[in-house]
Amino acid sequence: MSGSADKNPYRHVRLKLFAINIGALLSIWALLLAIVYSLMAHELYQVLDDQLRLAAIRLIHNYDSGNITNSDPYSLGAQDTNYSLWRITPQGTGWMAAFVDGNPFVNIRSLYGRATAASQEGGGYYTIRTEGIQYRAFYAIVHTEKGEYLIRITQPTGPTDTTLGSLLWTLGIAGLAALALTIAIGLWLANRSIDPMILSWQRQQQFVADASHELRTPLSIIRTNLEILLRSPSHTIESEMKYLGNAYGEVLRTSSLIEDLLTLARADSKEQLIEKQPVELVRVVEEVVDTVQPLAEQQNKELIAVIPQNPCSTLGDVARLRQLVLILIDNALRYSNAGDQISVTVECDTQHTTLRVVDTGIGIEPTMLPKIFDRFVRGDQVRSRRQQGSGLGLSIAKWIVDAHGGTISVSSSLGVGTTVTIVLPP
């Protein structure tokens, strides 16, 4: 179980994100379907209510004008439309209702109370159920030239309910389709949300493993040399200078490695490490070339700077740009042989500034080029430990270029040499 958990520590996060996405999307779908059903039900019942109101108006008009042509006293217009019509006569402080036509079996007192309360709205509506059948009813008190009428007219809601049932079935099918789509979208969103975290975790794990591997060797060398010194406490420093030199060299290398690791860690954490200001890149290149020239001469390698007469300015951090040039020249020196040439060229125009470092060294294998900016990747794995760097130089170089809004690319041929091209904004 622990092995499986370690293999995918974000599994519970993925499931939680999936549940959140599913819940949110399902809530949205359910709300939309509920809104559609409610609007359709309202519209259908509005049509039914309008039919009842028009039927009531037509019925009272016919009786008020004496134009009664309907042979069926219990139906009017639409099939199964029933009504109850009464004439209202005020009597003192009360009233009297005289049955006119339709269905006399109604609670006239309750109906009159309802109609009186709804008289300002022109009538009211309610739903009743009789013998298992549901009806929609309209009631109102209507004033005419010949008197005052109380009317209730009803119609079964069966056709409307049937339409709503079909709509509900259709929405149910759409809901199932929406559920399937929601699950698919939820999985996709969860994966998209968690992938950067998993990638970051994997890079962190790889970074920690590589850093541990890189630190293990120098620490072992330091420990071994110090153990030799401890076994001979009577020896002088001069006689043991070889072992002290070995330990000191590894301390310097370890210190440089830790500094590089801290730089990349700060870059990963988005800590502000760049302070931009106008920088004269030609001057930076000249200073770095002059600084490294003695080392190149010691290795019997030719280091030259090809710079224009006009200034080439860019907006950037002087210290980081100097570090960038130093990394590229250092890499060229490490992976070249005696007699090879390293040239540093600066070009600029109104659009961009280009820095190019070209060497005639051993080159890089084509399979290594896509990984050249990965951490702890070295161009030549068979070279001696002291000739190689930490494998972090080009990673830091790419970070510096990216932080300045530029681009970096590498082209190389085995046995011919390598060209690193950097393009920076002006």
C-alpha positions in Angstrom: 0.0 0.0 0.0 2.8 2.4 0.9 4.6 1.7 -2.3 1.5 2.5 -4.3 0.9 5.7 -2.4 4.5 6.8 -2.9 4.1 6.0 -6.6 1.2 8.4 -7.0 1.0 10.7 -3.9 -1.5 13.0 -5.6 -4.1 10.3 -6.2 -6.3 11.6 -3.4 -5.9 15.1 -4.7 -7.0 14.0 -8.2 -10.1 12.2 -6.7 -10.9 15.3 -4.7 -10.6 17.6 -7.7 -12.7 15.1 -9.8 -15.4 15.1 -7.1 -15.4 18.9 -7.0 -15.5 19.2 -10.8 -18.3 16.7 -11.0 -20.3 18.3 -8.2 -20.0 21.8 -9.8 -20.8 20.6 -13.3 -23.8 18.5 -12.1 -25.1 21.4 -10.1 -24.9 23.6 -13.2 -26.6 20.9 -15.4 -29.3 20.3 -12.8 -30.0 24.0 -12.4 -30.2 24.5 -16.2 -32.6 21.5 -16.6 -34.7 22.7 -13.7 -34.9 26.2 -15.2 -35.9 24.8 -18.6 -38.6 22.6 -17.0 -39.9 25.5 -14.8 -40.1 27.9 -17.8 -41.9 25.3 -20.0 -44.4 24.4 -17.2 -45.0 28.1 -16.6 -45.6 28.7 -20.3 -47.9 25.7 -20.7 -50.0 26.6 -17.7 -50.1 30.2 -18.8 -51.6 29.0 -22.1 -54.2 26.9 -20.2 -55.0 29.9 -17.9 -55.5 32.2 -20.9 -57.8 29.6 -22.5 -59.9 29.5 -19.3 -60.1 33.3 -19.0 -61.2 33.6 -22.6 -63.8 30.9 -22.2 -65.2 32.6 -19.1 -65.4 36.0 -20.9 -67.1 34.4 -23.9 -69.5 32.5 -21.7 -70.6 35.5 -19.7 -70.9 37.6 -22.8 -73.2 35.0 -24.3 -75.5 34.9 -21.3 -75.4 38.6 -20.8 -76.5 39.2 -24.4 -79.0 36.3 -24.4 -77.1 34.6 -27.2 -77.0 31.0 -25.9 -76.2 28.5 -28.6 -74.4 25.8 -26.7 -76.7 22.8 -26.3 -74.5 21.2 -23.7 -74.9 23.3 -20.5 -71.8 21.6 -18.9 -69.2 22.4 -21.6 -68.1 25.4 -23.5 -65.7 25.6 -26.4 -62.8 23.1 -25.6 -63.7 19.6 -24.7 -64.2 18.9 -21.0 -64.4 22.5 -20.1 -66.9 22.7 -17.3 -68.3 25.8 -15.7 -70.5 27.1 -12.9 -72.3 30.5 -13.5 -74.2 32.5 -10.8 -75.8 35.9 -10.7 -74.9 37.9 -7.7 -77.5 40.3 -6.1 -76.5 42.6 -3.2 -79.0 42.5 -0.3 -78.4 45.1 2.5 -75.0 44.3 3.9 -75.0 40.8 2.3 -75.5 39.2 -1.0 -77.6 36.5 -2.7 -76.4 34.1 -5.4 -78.9 32.8 -8.1 -77.7 29.8 -10.0 -77.7 30.5 -13.8 -76.1 27.5 -15.6 -73.4 24.9 -15.5 -72.5 22.8 -12.5 -74.5 23.8 -9.4 -72.5 21.5 -7.0 -70.0 24.0 -5.8 -69.3 25.6 -2.5 -70.7 29.0 -3.5 -69.7 30.8 -0.3 -66.1 29.7 -0.5 -66.0 30.5 -4.2 -67.4 34.0 -3.7 -64.8 34.7 -1.0 -62.0 33.6 -3.3 -63.4 35.6 -6.2 -63.9 38.7 -4.0 -60.3 38.5 -2.8 -59.0 38.2 -6.4 -61.3 40.8 -8.0 -58.6 43.4 -8.2 -56.4 41.1 -10.3 -59.3 40.3 -12.6 -59.7 36.8 -11.2 -57.7 34.0 -9.8 -56.5 30.5 -10.6 -56.1 27.3 -8.5 -55.7 23.6 -9.1 -58.2 21.0 -7.8 -58.4 17.2 -7.9 -61.8 15.5 -8.3 -62.1 11.7 -8.5 -58.5 11.3 -9.3 -58.5 13.9 -12.1 -56.7 17.1 -11.8 -58.3 20.3 -13.0 -57.2 23.9 -13.5 -59.8 26.4 -12.4 -60.4 30.1 -13.1 -62.8 32.1 -10.9 -63.8 35.7 -11.0 -66.6 38.2 -10.3 -67.5 40.0 -13.5 -69.5 43.2 -13.7 -71.7 43.8 -16.7 -74.4 46.3 -17.7 -77.1 43.7 -16.8 -75.6 42.7 -13.5 -72.8 41.0 -11.6 -71.8 37.4 -12.3 -69.8 34.9 -10.3 -68.1 32.3 -12.5 -65.8 29.3 -12.1 -64.6 27.5 -15.2 -62.4 24.4 -15.1 -60.5 22.2 -17.5 -58.5 19.0 -17.0 -54.7 19.5 -16.9 -54.2 16.1 -18.5 -52.9 17.3 -21.9 -50.7 19.8 -20.3 -49.3 17.3 -17.8 -48.8 14.8 -20.6 -46.7 17.4 -22.5 -44.7 18.2 -19.3 -44.2 14.4 -18.7 -42.8 14.1 -22.2 -40.6 17.1 -21.5 -39.4 15.6 -18.2 -38.6 12.4 -20.0 -36.6 14.2 -22.6 -34.8 16.2 -20.0 -34.1 13.0 -18.1 -32.4 11.5 -21.3 -30.6 14.8 -21.7 -29.6 14.7 -18.0 -28.1 11.2 -18.5 -26.2 12.4 -21.5 -25.1 15.4 -19.5 -24.0 13.1 -16.7 -21.8 11.1 -19.1 -20.4 14.3 -20.5 -19.9 15.8 -17.1 -17.9 12.7 -16.0 -15.7 12.9 -19.1 -15.2 16.7 -18.6 -14.6 16.2 -14.9 -11.9 13.6 -15.5 -10.3 15.8 -18.1 -10.4 18.9 -15.8 -9.0 16.9 -12.9 -6.2 15.5 -15.0 -5.4 19.0 -16.4 -5.5 20.5 -12.9 -3.3 17.8 -11.3 -0.8 17.3 -14.2 1.3 20.4 -13.4 1.4 19.3 -9.8 2.5 15.8 -10.7 5.1 17.1 -13.1 6.4 19.4 -10.4 6.5 16.6 -7.9 8.3 14.3 -10.4 10.8 17.0 -11.2 11.4 17.7 -7.5 11.9 14.0 -6.9 14.3 13.7 -9.8 16.1 16.9 -8.7 16.5 15.7 -5.1 17.8 12.3 -6.4 20.3 13.9 -8.8 21.4 16.4 -6.1 21.9 13.6 -3.6 23.9 11.7 -6.2 26.1 14.7 -7.0 26.8 15.5 -3.4 27.5 12.0 -2.4 30.7 11.7 -4.4 32.5 14.9 -3.2 31.5 14.2 0.4 32.9 10.7 0.1 36.1 12.1 -1.3 36.4 14.7 1.5 35.7 12.0 4.1 38.2 9.6 2.7 41.0 12.2 2.5 40.2 13.4 6.1 40.2 9.8 7.4 43.7 9.4 5.9 44.8 12.5 7.7 43.3 11.3 11.0 45.2 8.0 10.8 48.5 9.9 10.8 48.1 12.6 13.5 51.9 13.0 13.8 52.4 14.0 10.2 52.9 17.6 9.3 50.6 19.6 7.1 53.3 19.8 4.4 53.6 16.0 4.3 49.8 15.6 3.9 49.3 18.5 1.5 48.1 16.1 -1.2 45.1 14.9 0.8 44.3 18.4 2.1 44.4 19.7 -1.5 42.0 16.9 -2.6 39.6 17.7 0.2 39.8 21.5 -0.4 39.2 21.0 -4.2 36.0 19.0 -3.4 34.9 21.6 -0.9 35.2 24.3 -3.6 33.3 22.1 -6.1 30.6 21.2 -3.6 30.2 24.9 -2.6 29.7 25.8 -6.3 27.2 23.0 -6.7 25.2 24.1 -3.7 25.2 27.7 -5.0 23.9 26.5 -8.3 21.2 24.4 -6.6 20.1 27.4 -4.5 19.9 29.5 -7.6 17.6 27.0 -9.4 15.6 26.5 -6.2 14.9 30.2 -6.0 14.1 30.3 -9.7 11.6 27.5 -9.2 10.0 29.3 -6.3 9.5 32.4 -8.5 11.6 34.4 -6.1 12.6 37.7 -7.7 16.3 37.3 -8.7 16.4 39.7 -11.6 16.9 43.5 -11.3 16.6 44.9 -14.8 18.4 48.1 -15.9 20.0 49.2 -19.2 23.1 47.0 -19.8 25.9 47.4 -22.4 26.3 43.8 -23.4 29.5 44.5 -25.4 31.2 45.7 -22.2 30.0 42.6 -20.3 31.4 40.3 -22.9 34.7 42.1 -23.0 35.1 41.8 -19.2 34.2 38.1 -19.1 36.6 37.3 -22.0 39.4 39.2 -20.4 38.8 37.4 -17.1 38.8 33.9 -18.7 41.6 34.5 -21.2 44.4 33.3 -18.9 42.6 30.0 -18.4 42.1 29.6 -22.1 45.8 30.2 -22.7 46.7 27.8 -20.0 44.7 25.1 -21.8 46.2 26.1 -25.2 42.9 27.3 -26.6 42.1 30.4 -28.5 39.3 32.6 -27.0 38.3 35.7 -29.0 35.5 38.3 -28.8 33.9 39.6 -32.0 32.1 42.7 -31.0 30.7 45.6 -33.0 31.9 49.2 -32.8 28.5 50.5 -31.9 27.0 49.9 -28.5 24.5 47.0 -28.0 22.3 47.7 -25.1 19.6 45.5 -23.5 17.4 45.7 -20.5 18.6 43.2 -17.9 20.6 42.3 -14.8 24.3 42.9 -15.2 25.4 40.2 -12.7 23.1 37.6 -14.3 24.1 38.4 -17.9 27.8 38.2 -16.8 27.0 34.8 -15.2 25.3 33.8 -18.5 28.4 34.6 -20.7 30.7 33.0 -18.2 28.6 29.7 -18.2 28.7 29.5 -22.0 32.5 30.2 -22.2 33.1 27.7 -19.4 31.1 25.1 -21.2 33.0 25.7 -24.4 36.3 25.3 -22.6 35.3 22.1 -20.9 34.2 20.4 -24.0 37.0 21.4 -26.4 40.5 20.2 -26.9 43.9 22.0 -27.0 44.2 24.0 -30.2 40.4 24.6 -30.5 38.9 28.0 -30.9 36.1 29.7 -28.9 34.5 32.9 -30.3 32.0 35.1 -28.6 30.0 37.3 -31.0 27.7 40.2 -30.2 25.3 41.6 -32.8 22.4 44.0 -32.4 19.8 45.9 -34.3 16.6 47.8 -33.4 14.7 44.5 -32.9 17.0 42.4 -30.8 20.5 41.7 -29.4 22.2 38.5 -30.3 24.9 36.7 -28.3 26.6 33.8 -30.0 29.2 31.5 -28.5 30.9 29.2 -31.1 33.5 26.5 -30.4 35.4 24.0 -32.5 35.3 21.4 -29.8 34.1 17.8 -29.5 30.4 18.6 -30.2 27.3 17.1 -28.7 25.6 13.8 -29.6 22.3 14.4 -31.5 20.4 12.3 -28.9 21.6 14.7 -26.1 20.5 17.9 -27.8 16.8 17.7 -26.7 18.0 17.3 -23.1 20.8 19.8 -23.1 18.9 22.2 -20.8 17.8 19.6 -18.3 19.4 19.6 -14.9 22.5 17.4 -14.2 22.9 16.6 -18.0 26.4 16.7 -19.3 27.4 16.7 -22.9 30.1 14.1 -22.6 29.6 11.5 -19.9 33.0 9.8 -20.4 35.1 12.8 -19.5 36.9 12.9 -16.2 35.2 14.2 -13.1 37.4 17.3 -12.9 36.8 18.3 -16.5 33.0 18.2 -16.0 30.9 20.7 -14.3 27.8 20.1 -12.1 25.5 19.7 -15.1 23.5 22.7 -14.0 25.2 25.4 -16.1 22.9 25.3 -19.1 19.9 25.0 -16.9 20.8 28.2 -15.1 21.7 29.8 -18.5 18.2 29.0 -19.8 16.6 30.4 -16.7 18.6 33.6 -17.1 17.6 34.0 -20.7 13.9 33.2 -20.0 13.9 35.7 -17.1 15.1 38.4 -19.6 12.4 37.5 -22.1 14.9 36.0 -24.6 15.4 32.7 -26.4 18.3 30.3 -26.4 19.1 27.5 -28.9 22.0 25.1 -29.4 23.2 23.5 -32.6 26.1 21.0 -32.6 27.9 18.4 -34.7 30.2 15.7 -33.3 33.8 16.5 -33.9 33.0 19.8 -35.5 31.8 22.0 -32.6 28.9 23.7 -30.9 27.0 27.0 -31.4 24.9 28.5 -28.7 22.7 31.4 -29.9 20.9 33.8 -27.5 18.5 36.4 -28.7 17.5 39.1 -26.2 15.1 42.0 -26.5 16.6 45.5 -26.9 
